[in-house]
Amino acid sequence: MSVVMRPDAATARRIEEITREAMTVAGEENWPTGSADSSHFTLRALEEHRVSVPDGDARVSRYMAALRTAATAAGPVRLTLSGLTLTPGCIMLCAEPLGDAIERLYDAYEEALGEDGWLEADFDRNIWYSTLVHFTRPLTNPQAVVDWVGESRELALGQVECPHVELVVYRFNGSRMVLETLDAVSLNHRP
């Protein structure tokens, strides 16, 4: 379970186009997390995978109460999509904050969560990104992936405004992970 911000539809389509390119280099057996219906920027992971989240779940209620509290401190989150980077497990689209809304939201959510923020209590999210491709097995041609990402390191995809934040769970749909929204909070309040 995580709290994420999704891009607007036009930006999600641009991210999906880059994801399709990345998939041709990385291999179709990997997961296209940057597909338009699943692209997102993670604010915070909250717990390890749960198969089922029942209606009326007490933790979900607490996560959402904390999120409603934190949302009043932020306003819409704006990001500049500034290029690609590579990790051992994925290809990511880097995002640079425009203003301090995302940092205010992150800090306010951490405070509002209290003990419910245990999973990332010792983790400081100091970069913002959207994962394009999750690697599901060793790459067939890792050098081709390194070269392609290197050529796209400063790929400018414009700016995005995220007007709401969502509590989501991840589900495997038979071919990749997809997001299921449990609830959402508007970030349109101006602090």
MARSE-969237 format. One record per residue: residue number from 1; chain; residue in one letter; x, y, z of N, C-alpha, C, O in turn. Coordinates in steps of 0.2 Angstrom, whole numbers. Last residue first. Layout:
residues N
REC  milo  tornu  gulo   n_xx   n_yy   n_zz  ca_xx  ca_yy  ca_zz   c_xx   c_yy   c_zz   o_xx   o_yy   o_zz
REC   NUM      A     A      X      Y      Z      X      Y      Z      X      Y      Z      X      Y      Z
...
END
This chain:
residues 191
REC  milo  tornu  gulo   n_xx   n_yy   n_zz  ca_xx  ca_yy  ca_zz   c_xx   c_yy   c_zz   o_xx   o_yy   o_zz
REC   191      A     P    -12    133      4    -10    134     11     -9    142     12     -8    144     18
REC   190      A     R    -25    129     -6    -19    133     -5    -17    135      2    -21    138      5
REC   189      A     H    -32    114    -11    -32    119     -5    -25    123     -6    -20    119     -6
REC   188      A     N    -30    104    -20    -32    110    -22    -32    116    -17    -32    122    -19
REC   187      A     L    -28     91    -18    -22     95    -16    -24    102    -18    -19    106    -18
REC   186      A     S    -40     79    -13    -38     84    -17    -32     88    -14    -32     89     -8
REC   185      A     V    -37     61    -11    -38     68     -7    -36     73    -12    -31     73    -15
REC   184      A     A    -44     45    -12    -40     50    -15    -42     57    -11    -47     57     -8
REC   183      A     D    -43     27    -10    -46     33     -9    -42     39    -11    -36     37    -13
REC   182      A     L    -39     16    -17    -43     15    -12    -47     21    -10    -53     21     -8
REC   181      A     T    -35     11    -34    -36     17    -29    -41     15    -24    -46     13    -25
REC   180      A     E    -23      0    -39    -30      1    -37    -31      6    -32    -28      6    -27
REC   179      A     L    -12     -1    -52    -14      2    -46    -21      2    -45    -25      3    -50
REC   178      A     V     -3    -16    -58     -7    -10    -59     -9     -8    -52     -9    -11    -47
REC   177      A     M     10    -26    -65      7    -23    -59      3    -17    -61      5    -13    -65
REC   176      A     R      7    -38    -78     11    -32    -75      7    -30    -68      1    -32    -67
REC   175      A     S      0    -49    -82      6    -47    -86     10    -41    -83     16    -40    -84
REC   174      A     G     -9    -51    -72     -8    -57    -76     -1    -55    -80      2    -60    -83
REC   173      A     N    -10    -40    -64    -16    -41    -68    -14    -47    -73    -18    -48    -78
REC   172      A     F     -7    -38    -47     -4    -41    -53    -10    -43    -57    -15    -46    -55
REC   171      A     R     -9    -22    -38    -12    -29    -40     -8    -31    -47     -7    -27    -51
REC   170      A     Y     -6    -12    -25     -4    -14    -31     -7    -21    -32     -7    -25    -28
REC   169      A     V    -16      2    -18    -13     -5    -18    -11     -7    -25    -14     -5    -30
REC   168      A     V    -16     19    -13    -17     14    -18    -14      7    -15    -10      7    -11
REC   167      A     L    -22     35    -11    -20     29     -7    -21     23    -12    -27     22    -14
REC   166      A     E    -17     49    -20    -21     43    -19    -18     38    -14    -12     37    -14
REC   165      A     V    -19     67    -22    -15     61    -20    -19     55    -18    -25     56    -15
REC   164      A     H    -21     79    -35    -23     75    -29    -18     70    -28    -14     69    -32
REC   163      A     P    -15     87    -45    -20     90    -41    -23     86    -35    -26     88    -31
REC   162      A     C      0     89    -51     -4     83    -48     -8     86    -43     -6     88    -38
REC   161      A     E      6     94    -66      3     96    -60     -1     91    -57     -5     88    -61
REC   160      A     V     22     94    -75     15     91    -73     13     94    -67     17     95    -62
REC   159      A     Q     32     99    -89     30     99    -82     23     96    -81     19     95    -86
REC   158      A     G     43     90   -100     39     96    -98     37     95    -91     41     92    -87
REC   157      A     L     52     81   -103     46     79   -105     41     85   -103     35     83   -103
REC   156      A     A     69     80   -109     64     85   -106     57     83   -108     55     83   -114
REC   155      A     L     82     70   -106     76     70   -110     71     75   -106     69     73   -100
REC   154      A     E     94     67   -101     92     74   -100     86     75   -104     84     81   -107
REC   153      A     R     96     54   -104     97     56    -97     94     63    -96     92     65    -90
REC   152      A     S     96     47   -115     89     50   -113     90     53   -106     85     55   -103
REC   151      A     E    108     40   -117    106     45   -122     99     49   -120     98     55   -123
REC   150      A     G    107     32   -105    112     37   -106    110     43   -111    111     49   -110
REC   149      A     V     97     23   -110     95     28   -104    100     33   -104     99     39   -103
REC   148      A     W    104     17   -120     98     20   -121     96     25   -116     94     31   -117
REC   147      A     D    115     11   -113    116     16   -118    110     20   -119    110     26   -120
REC   146      A     V    109      2   -104    113      8   -101    114     13   -107    113     19   -105
REC   145      A     V    103     -6   -114     98     -2   -109    102      4   -106    100      9   -106
REC   144      A     A    114    -12   -120    109     -8   -124    105     -3   -119    103      2   -121
REC   143      A     Q    119    -18   -109    123    -13   -112    118     -8   -116    119     -2   -116
REC   142      A     P    110    -29   -107    111    -24   -102    114    -17   -105    113    -12   -103
REC   141      A     N    101    -39   -114    106    -34   -117    107    -28   -112    105    -23   -114
REC   140      A     T     93    -46   -106     96    -49   -111    102    -45   -114    107    -48   -115
REC   139      A     L     92    -44    -88     92    -41    -95     96    -45   -100    101    -47    -99
REC   138      A     P     85    -55    -77     91    -52    -79     90    -49    -87     86    -53    -91
REC   137      A     R     68    -49    -73     73    -55    -74     79    -51    -77     79    -46    -79
REC   136      A     T     60    -38    -72     57    -45    -69     62    -50    -70     61    -56    -67
REC   135      A     F     61    -21    -70     65    -27    -73     62    -34    -69     62    -34    -63
REC   134      A     H     49     -9    -73     52    -14    -68     55    -20    -71     52    -23    -75
REC   133      A     V     50      6    -81     50     -1    -82     53     -5    -76     58     -3    -74
REC   132      A     L     47     19    -75     44     17    -82     44      9    -83     39      7    -85
REC   131      A     T     43     27    -61     46     21    -64     43     19    -70     37     19    -71
REC   130      A     S     46     43    -58     41     39    -60     44     33    -63     48     34    -68
REC   129      A     Y     52     53    -44     53     49    -50     46     45    -51     42     44    -47
REC   128      A     W     63     62    -33     56     61    -35     57     58    -42     61     60    -46
REC   127      A     I     74     60    -19     73     61    -26     66     59    -28     62     55    -24
REC   126      A     N     73     57     -6     77     63     -8     77     64    -16     80     69    -18
REC   125      A     R     65     51      7     64     51     -1     67     58     -3     64     63     -3
REC   124      A     D     73     43     19     72     49     17     71     50      9     76     48      5
REC   123      A     F     69     31     31     70     32     24     69     39     22     63     42     24
REC   122      A     D     64     26     43     72     27     42     74     29     35     80     28     33
REC   121      A     A     51     24     40     53     29     46     60     30     45     62     36     47
REC   120      A     E     43     17     31     49     21     29     51     26     34     54     32     33
REC   119      A     L     35      9     40     39      6     34     45     11     32     50      8     30
REC   118      A     W     29     18     50     35     13     52     39     11     46     45     10     46
REC   117      A     G     19     27     50     24     28     45     30     23     46     35     25     44
REC   116      A     D     11     25     61      9     21     55     14     22     50     13     19     44
REC   115      A     E     16     33     71     18     26     71     16     23     65     19     18     63
REC   114      A     G     13     47     61     15     45     67     18     38     67     22     36     62
REC   113      A     L      6     54     50      6     46     51      8     44     58      5     39     60
REC   112      A     A      9     67     52      2     65     53      2     57     54     -3     55     57
REC   111      A     E     23     67     48     21     69     55     14     67     56     13     64     62
REC   110      A     E     22     63     35     26     59     39     24     61     47     23     56     51
REC   109      A     Y     14     73     30     11     66     30     15     62     35     12     58     39
REC   108      A     A     23     84     31     16     84     34     13     77     35     10     76     40
REC   107      A     D     33     80     22     34     81     29     28     81     33     28     78     38
REC   106      A     Y     26     79     10     29     73     12     31     74     20     29     69     23
REC   105      A     L     21     92      8     16     87      9     20     81     12     17     77     16
REC   104      A     R     33     99      7     28    101     13     23     95     14     22     93     19
REC   103      A     E     38     94     -4     41     93      2     37     94      8     37     91     13
REC   102      A     I     28     98    -14     29     91    -12     33     89     -6     32     85     -2
REC   101      A     A     29    112    -13     23    109    -11     24    101    -10     21     99     -5
REC   100      A     D     40    121    -16     41    116    -11     34    112     -9     34    109     -3
REC    99      A     G     44    123    -34     41    125    -28     43    120    -22     46    115    -23
REC    98      A     L     44    109    -43     43    116    -44     40    119    -38     34    118    -37
REC    97      A     P     55     95    -42     50     99    -39     50    106    -41     55    109    -42
REC    96      A     E     59     84    -55     62     90    -51     56     94    -48     52     96    -52
REC    95      A     A     60     67    -59     56     73    -58     59     78    -53     61     76    -48
REC    94      A     C     65     54    -70     66     59    -64     62     65    -65     60     67    -70
REC    93      A     L     60     39    -73     59     46    -76     60     50    -70     56     50    -65
REC    92      A     M     69     24    -73     65     29    -70     65     35    -74     70     37    -77
REC    91      A     I     70      6    -74     72     13    -78     67     18    -75     61     16    -75
REC    90      A     C     76     -5    -61     71     -2    -66     74      4    -70     80      6    -68
REC    89      A     G     86    -11    -53     79    -15    -54     74    -11    -59     69    -14    -60
REC    88      A     P     97     -4    -53     98    -11    -54     91    -15    -55     91    -20    -58
REC    87      A     T     92     11    -62     94      7    -56     95      0    -57     93     -2    -63
REC    86      A     L     94     25    -72     94     18    -72     96     16    -65    100     18    -62
REC    85      A     T     84     39    -78     90     36    -74     89     29    -74     83     26    -75
REC    84      A     L     79     53    -89     79     46    -86     85     44    -82     90     47    -83
REC    83      A     G     72     69    -86     76     64    -89     76     58    -86     72     57    -81
REC    82      A     S     62     78    -80     69     81    -82     74     76    -85     79     77    -87
REC    81      A     L     48     86    -77     50     79    -79     57     80    -83     57     82    -89
REC    80      A     T     44     95    -64     47     96    -71     50     89    -72     54     86    -68
REC    79      A     L     29     97    -54     35     93    -56     38     95    -63     33     95    -67
REC    78      A     R     18    102    -41     21    103    -48     28    100    -49     32    101    -44
REC    77      A     V      4     98    -32     12     97    -33     13     98    -40     10     95    -44
REC    76      A     P     -7    110    -24     -5    105    -30      2    105    -30      6    109    -29
REC    75      A     G     -5    111     -6     -7    113    -12     -5    109    -18     -2    104    -17
REC    74      A     A     -1    108      8      3    108      2      1    112     -4      4    116     -6
REC    73      A     A     -8    106     20     -1    110     20      2    111     14      7    114     13
REC    72      A     T    -18     98     18    -20    105     19    -13    110     19    -14    116     19
REC    71      A     A    -13     86     17    -15     89     11    -16     96     12    -15    100      7
REC    70      A     A    -12     81     30     -6     83     27     -8     87     21     -4     92     19
REC    69      A     T    -26     77     33    -22     82     37    -16     85     33    -16     91     33
REC    68      A     R    -28     67     23    -32     73     23    -29     79     27    -29     85     25
REC    67      A     L    -18     58     28    -17     61     22    -22     68     21    -19     73     18
REC    66      A     A    -23     54     40    -17     58     40    -16     61     34    -13     67     33
REC    65      A     A    -35     48     35    -36     54     40    -29     58     40    -29     64     40
REC    64      A     M    -29     38     28    -33     43     25    -34     49     29    -34     55     27
REC    63      A     Y    -23     30     38    -19     33     32    -22     38     29    -19     44     27
REC    62      A     R    -34     27     45    -29     31     48    -25     34     43    -23     40     44
REC    61      A     S    -41     19     36    -45     25     39    -39     29     42    -40     35     41
REC    60      A     V    -32      9     34    -34     13     28    -37     19     31    -36     25     29
REC    59      A     R    -32      3     47    -26      6     44    -28     11     39    -25     16     38
REC    58      A     A    -46     -3     47    -44      3     52    -37      6     50    -37     12     50
REC    57      A     D    -56     -6     34    -50     -7     37    -47     -1     41    -47      4     39
REC    56      A     G    -68     -5     27    -68     -3     34    -62     -4     37    -61     -4     44
REC    55      A     D    -66    -19     17    -69    -13     18    -69    -11     25    -70    -15     30
REC    54      A     P    -49    -26     17    -56    -26     18    -59    -19     19    -56    -15     21
REC    53      A     V    -38    -30      6    -39    -25     10    -47    -24     11    -50    -22      7
REC    52      A     S    -27    -44      2    -34    -41      3    -34    -36      8    -31    -36     13
REC    51      A     V    -14    -46      2    -18    -49     -4    -25    -46     -3    -28    -44     -9
REC    50      A     R     -2    -33      4     -7    -37      7    -11    -40      1    -13    -36     -3
REC    49      A     H     16    -29      5     10    -31      1      5    -35      5      6    -39      9
REC    48      A     E     20    -17     18     21    -23     13     15    -25     10      9    -23     12
REC    47      A     E     15      0     18     16     -7     21     18    -11     16     17    -10     10
REC    46      A     L     18     13     12     15     12     19     16      5     22     17      5     29
REC    45      A     A     28     24      3     26     17      4     24     16     11     27     19     16
REC    44      A     R     24     40     -3     27     36      3     24     29      2     18     28      1
REC    43      A     L     23     46    -16     25     50    -10     28     46     -4     32     48     -1
REC    42      A     T     28     41    -32     26     39    -25     28     44    -20     34     47    -20
REC    41      A     F     19     45    -46     25     47    -42     23     45    -35     18     47    -32
REC    40      A     H     15     35    -60     13     38    -54     20     40    -51     25     38    -53
REC    39      A     S      6     25    -72     11     29    -71      9     33    -65      4     35    -64
REC    38      A     S     -5     17    -76     -2     15    -70      4     20    -68      8     19    -63
REC    37      A     D    -11     20    -88    -15     18    -82    -12     17    -76    -15     16    -71
REC    36      A     A      0     22    -96     -4     27    -95     -8     26    -89    -10     31    -85
REC    35      A     S     15     13    -90      9     14    -94      4     19    -92      4     21    -86
REC    34      A     G     26     12    -82     25     18    -85     19     19    -90     18     24    -93
REC    33      A     T     28     -2    -80     25      2    -75     23      9    -77     18     12    -74
REC    32      A     P     29    -14    -89     29     -7    -91     25     -3    -86     19     -1    -87
REC    31      A     W     40    -27    -84     34    -24    -82     34    -16    -85     38    -12    -82
REC    30      A     N     48    -38    -96     48    -34    -90     41    -30    -89     37    -31    -94
REC    29      A     E     47    -44   -108     46    -48   -102     45    -44    -96     43    -47    -91
REC    28      A     E     52    -36   -118     44    -36   -117     42    -40   -111     37    -40   -109
REC    27      A     G     66    -26   -115     63    -33   -117     56    -33   -114     54    -30   -109
REC    26      A     A     73    -14   -116     74    -18   -110     71    -25   -111     74    -30   -108
REC    25      A     V     69     -9   -129     76    -10   -127     77    -15   -121     82    -19   -122
REC    24      A     T     55     -9   -128     59    -12   -134     66    -13   -133     69    -18   -135
REC    23      A     M     53     -2   -116     52     -9   -116     55    -12   -122     57    -18   -122
REC    22      A     A     57     11   -120     61      8   -115     60      0   -115     64     -4   -115
REC    21      A     E     46     14   -128     53     14   -131     57     10   -126     61      6   -129
REC    20      A     R     35     13   -119     35      9   -125     42      8   -128     45      3   -129
REC    19      A     T     39     24   -111     39     17   -108     39     12   -114     43      7   -113
REC    18      A     I     37     35   -119     44     34   -117     44     26   -115     49     23   -116
REC    17      A     E     23     33   -120     27     33   -126     34     31   -124     37     27   -128
REC    16      A     E     19     35   -106     18     29   -109     22     28   -116     25     23   -117
REC    15      A     I     22     49   -105     26     44   -101     25     37   -104     30     33   -104
REC    14      A     R     12     54   -113     19     55   -115     24     50   -111     28     48   -114
REC    13      A     R      1     50   -106      2     47   -113      9     48   -115     12     44   -118
REC    12      A     A      2     57    -94      3     50    -94      4     47   -101      7     42   -101
REC    11      A     T      0     70   -100      7     68    -97      8     61    -97     13     58    -98
REC    10      A     A    -13     69   -102     -9     70   -108     -2     68   -106      2     66   -110
REC     9      A     A    -19     66    -89    -19     61    -95    -14     62   -100    -11     58   -103
REC     8      A     D     -8     70    -76    -14     71    -80    -13     67    -86     -8     64    -87
REC     7      A     P      0     58    -64      0     63    -69     -7     64    -73    -11     60    -73
REC     6      A     R     -4     54    -47     -4     52    -54     -3     58    -59     -6     64    -57
REC     5      A     M      4     50    -32      1     56    -36      2     54    -44      7     52    -46
REC     4      A     V      2     39    -18      5     41    -25      1     47    -28     -5     49    -26
REC     3      A     V      5     29     -5      2     35     -7      6     38    -13     12     39    -13
REC     2      A     S      3     11     -4      7     17     -5      2     23     -6     -4     22     -8
REC     1      A     M      4     -6      0      0      0      0      5      6      0      9      7      4
END
